[in-house]
Amino acid sequence: MKRAYDLVVIGGGSAGYNAARVAAGLGRRVAVIDGARQLGGLCILRGCMPSKTLIYSAQVLHLARNGADLGLRITGAAADMRAMHARKRRIVSAFADHRVRQLESGDFDLIRSRARFVDPHAVELGDGRRIRAAHFLVSTGSRVSVPPVPGLAASPFWTSDDVLELDFKPRSVVVLGGGIVACELAQFLSRIGTRVCMIQRGPHLLREYSEEAAGVVRQAFADEGIEVVTGTQVMAIAAQPNGVSVAFRHRGRTLRRRADHLFNALGREPDTSGLSLQAAGVRTAPNGRILTNRWQQTSAPHIYAAGDCCGPREIVHIAVQQGELAARHAAGVKGLKPLDDSMLLSVIFTDPQLGRIGWRESDLLERRVGFAAASYPFSDHGKSILMEASYGYVKVIAELGSGRILGAEMVGNDAGELIHCFSTPLAMRATVHDMLRAPWYHPTLSEIVTYPLEELAETTRMPVAGGR
Ligand SMILES: Cc1cc2nc3c(=O)[nH]c(=O)nc-3n(C[C@H](O)[C@H](O)[C@H](O)COP(=O)(O)OP(=O)(O)OC[C@H]3O[C@@H](n4cnc5c(N)ncnc54)[C@H](O)[C@@H]3O)c2cc1C
């Protein structure tokens, strides 16, 4: 059979669409196969965009309700859930329509079907047709996982999809989990007026961040009335006539919380089980995650994977970078560079927000890199004081001797924007001294970074072993 395509992309979300766009731009004959009823991918339809739309509404509501802190008398501020839901739908539809236009641009073929491998060079569509290609990219994303927690599978529970579709205000919700989606949506629910209890197995929320950073978010949640219980083991979940009850062990005692609804925010898993990957010789980890090398090649070198189906992180800009890298590598582009772990950027849209980039202190201690860290609290910073936004801090990490920026971590108002102060310096391997040569306007939130930078300009000169 003739090889019809240079590249067939299975899954037209963030990773898949961008891979197809790049490959077509390089003159390759490309097809994208997507089996979704609605095109757009997770980020646009049920991930980043709807969640951030709703979270922003809830943030404005929170500010209005606390207007007295700013000398304002604002009465009657409340969530109009139907209007909020309609606004979100409008925004998401516009983004999805744009993505559909991109997918239907004609630069590559778009095939609306599910696909599975029948051999290393062919996939079968839902109608039995077979498509052959020299290269494939698997970018089928992820789905909500239901871990073996006693009683969970048998109980009615919401996923993030359900929370993002709410057009009414739930009275009470128990949130299982303490990761990014759990924290962002727990605070959203609380701010629209729902009583929220979060139950988390690990010792602190948001384990990708330091305990110090997570502690600030936990304090803010407590101040807003969100109950957070960490270090738990769920013993039983049971459906009740008007809701659900969760029994769990905590500090040697059995506790119980009941609520109208249960939100399973325990995480996602790669959506790869329907692909017959074994027929193509593609190896996966036990949880279905496709194993890839630094060029996104799988164990079958002409088959690539990108995005949530291979991870290791569920972050859109990384899915895009992985897809683009795979497309270029498959096209034989020379001089490529693999993705750089030392540039990892992550943002969490709680309030206060979290942002981190580069290496964490714990990574550097493990790698025995000599570093110094300096931090500065928002509670002592002019702009944040006048904004009544005093939670959190900015921490900067730099290499001893050279003063090269190695990483930064922030918790605070707009930390998700402010962390980008470090994107370019990190990419350009700049030092604290380079950053201090730049102008910083007063009074801005951004200028807070000059305090830790000034401290580091002194301390990185000192030959201290193993950080401080
Ligand atoms: C609530 C929530 C909030 C989030 N917020 C953020 C955020 O703020 N920032 C951020 O960076 N990330 C965020 N994420 C994560 C982000 O959405 C994902 O990392 C990203 O969308 C993954 O893109 P992808 O291309 O790997 O997969 P997807 O976009 O899921 O695309 C996969 C596509 O594959 C198709 N498909 C699956 N199986 C088959 C098959 N067998 N045949 C054909 N087609 C198939 C699907 O129909 C789908 O269109 C969030 C996630 C959630 C759930």
Ligand as a Chemical Component Dictionary entry (heavy atoms), coordinates in Angstrom:
data_LIG
# 
_chem_comp.id                   LIG 
_chem_comp.type                 NON-POLYMER 
_chem_comp.pdbx_formal_charge   0 
_chem_comp.three_letter_code    LIG 
# 
loop_
_chem_comp_atom.comp_id 
_chem_comp_atom.atom_id 
_chem_comp_atom.alt_atom_id 
_chem_comp_atom.type_symbol 
_chem_comp_atom.charge 
_chem_comp_atom.model_Cartn_x 
_chem_comp_atom.model_Cartn_y 
_chem_comp_atom.model_Cartn_z 
_chem_comp_atom.pdbx_ordinal 
LIG C1  C1  C 0 -9.666  22.175 34.611 1  
LIG C2  C2  C 0 -8.330  22.249 33.909 2  
LIG C3  C3  C 0 -7.634  23.453 33.895 3  
LIG C4  C4  C 0 -6.405  23.539 33.247 4  
LIG N1  N1  N 0 -5.746  24.744 33.272 5  
LIG C5  C5  C 0 -4.539  24.848 32.672 6  
LIG C6  C6  C 0 -3.850  26.096 32.670 7  
LIG O1  O1  O 0 -4.326  27.103 33.209 8  
LIG N2  N2  N 0 -2.656  26.163 32.042 9  
LIG C7  C7  C 0 -2.084  25.063 31.442 10 
LIG O2  O2  O 0 -0.982  25.171 30.901 11 
LIG N3  N3  N 0 -2.720  23.867 31.423 12 
LIG C8  C8  C 0 -3.933  23.735 32.015 13 
LIG N4  N4  N 0 -4.592  22.530 31.984 14 
LIG C9  C9  C 0 -3.965  21.386 31.275 15 
LIG C10 C10 C 0 -4.102  21.510 29.739 16 
LIG O3  O3  O 0 -5.453  21.750 29.420 17 
LIG C11 C11 C 0 -3.581  20.260 29.044 18 
LIG O4  O4  O 0 -2.242  20.025 29.457 19 
LIG C12 C12 C 0 -3.588  20.401 27.513 20 
LIG O5  O5  O 0 -4.810  20.888 27.061 21 
LIG C13 C13 C 0 -3.272  19.049 26.865 22 
LIG O6  O6  O 0 -3.260  19.183 25.453 23 
LIG P1  P1  P 0 -3.104  17.886 24.543 24 
LIG O7  O7  O 0 -2.898  18.368 23.144 25 
LIG O8  O8  O 0 -2.108  16.953 25.121 26 
LIG O9  O9  O 0 -4.515  17.105 24.652 27 
LIG P2  P2  P 0 -5.988  17.550 24.279 28 
LIG O10 O10 O 0 -6.136  18.996 24.114 29 
LIG O11 O11 O 0 -6.852  16.852 25.290 30 
LIG O12 O12 O 0 -6.255  16.892 22.841 31 
LIG C14 C14 C 0 -6.429  15.527 22.667 32 
LIG C15 C15 C 0 -7.326  15.295 21.434 33 
LIG O13 O13 O 0 -7.197  13.921 21.051 34 
LIG C16 C16 C 0 -8.451  13.453 20.613 35 
LIG N5  N5  N 0 -8.430  11.983 20.728 36 
LIG C17 C17 C 0 -8.268  11.225 21.850 37 
LIG N6  N6  N 0 -8.217  9.916  21.543 38 
LIG C18 C18 C 0 -8.352  9.830  20.185 39 
LIG C19 C19 C 0 -8.363  8.748  19.256 40 
LIG N7  N7  N 0 -8.193  7.477  19.646 41 
LIG N8  N8  N 0 -8.536  9.020  17.954 42 
LIG C20 C20 C 0 -8.694  10.304 17.518 43 
LIG N9  N9  N 0 -8.677  11.370 18.347 44 
LIG C21 C21 C 0 -8.496  11.142 19.665 45 
LIG C22 C22 C 0 -9.442  14.156 21.529 46 
LIG O14 O14 O 0 -10.710 14.213 20.904 47 
LIG C23 C23 C 0 -8.802  15.537 21.717 48 
LIG O15 O15 O 0 -9.303  16.484 20.796 49 
LIG C24 C24 C 0 -5.845  22.402 32.592 50 
LIG C25 C25 C 0 -6.547  21.187 32.606 51 
LIG C26 C26 C 0 -7.774  21.102 33.253 52 
LIG C27 C27 C 0 -8.514  19.787 33.251 53 
# 
loop_
_chem_comp_bond.comp_id 
_chem_comp_bond.atom_id_1 
_chem_comp_bond.atom_id_2 
_chem_comp_bond.value_order 
_chem_comp_bond.pdbx_ordinal 
LIG C1  C2  SING 1  
LIG C2  C3  SING 2  
LIG C2  C26 DOUB 3  
LIG C3  C4  DOUB 4  
LIG C4  N1  SING 5  
LIG C4  C24 SING 6  
LIG N1  C5  DOUB 7  
LIG C5  C6  SING 8  
LIG C5  C8  SING 9  
LIG C6  O1  DOUB 10 
LIG C6  N2  SING 11 
LIG N2  C7  SING 12 
LIG C7  O2  DOUB 13 
LIG C7  N3  SING 14 
LIG N3  C8  DOUB 15 
LIG C8  N4  SING 16 
LIG N4  C9  SING 17 
LIG N4  C24 SING 18 
LIG C9  C10 SING 19 
LIG C10 O3  SING 20 
LIG C10 C11 SING 21 
LIG C11 O4  SING 22 
LIG C11 C12 SING 23 
LIG C12 O5  SING 24 
LIG C12 C13 SING 25 
LIG C13 O6  SING 26 
LIG O6  P1  SING 27 
LIG P1  O7  DOUB 28 
LIG P1  O8  SING 29 
LIG P1  O9  SING 30 
LIG O9  P2  SING 31 
LIG P2  O10 DOUB 32 
LIG P2  O11 SING 33 
LIG P2  O12 SING 34 
LIG O12 C14 SING 35 
LIG C14 C15 SING 36 
LIG C15 O13 SING 37 
LIG C15 C23 SING 38 
LIG O13 C16 SING 39 
LIG C16 N5  SING 40 
LIG C16 C22 SING 41 
LIG N5  C17 SING 42 
LIG N5  C21 SING 43 
LIG C17 N6  DOUB 44 
LIG N6  C18 SING 45 
LIG C18 C19 SING 46 
LIG C18 C21 DOUB 47 
LIG C19 N7  SING 48 
LIG C19 N8  DOUB 49 
LIG N8  C20 SING 50 
LIG C20 N9  DOUB 51 
LIG N9  C21 SING 52 
LIG C22 O14 SING 53 
LIG C22 C23 SING 54 
LIG C23 O15 SING 55 
LIG C24 C25 DOUB 56 
LIG C25 C26 SING 57 
LIG C26 C27 SING 58 
# 
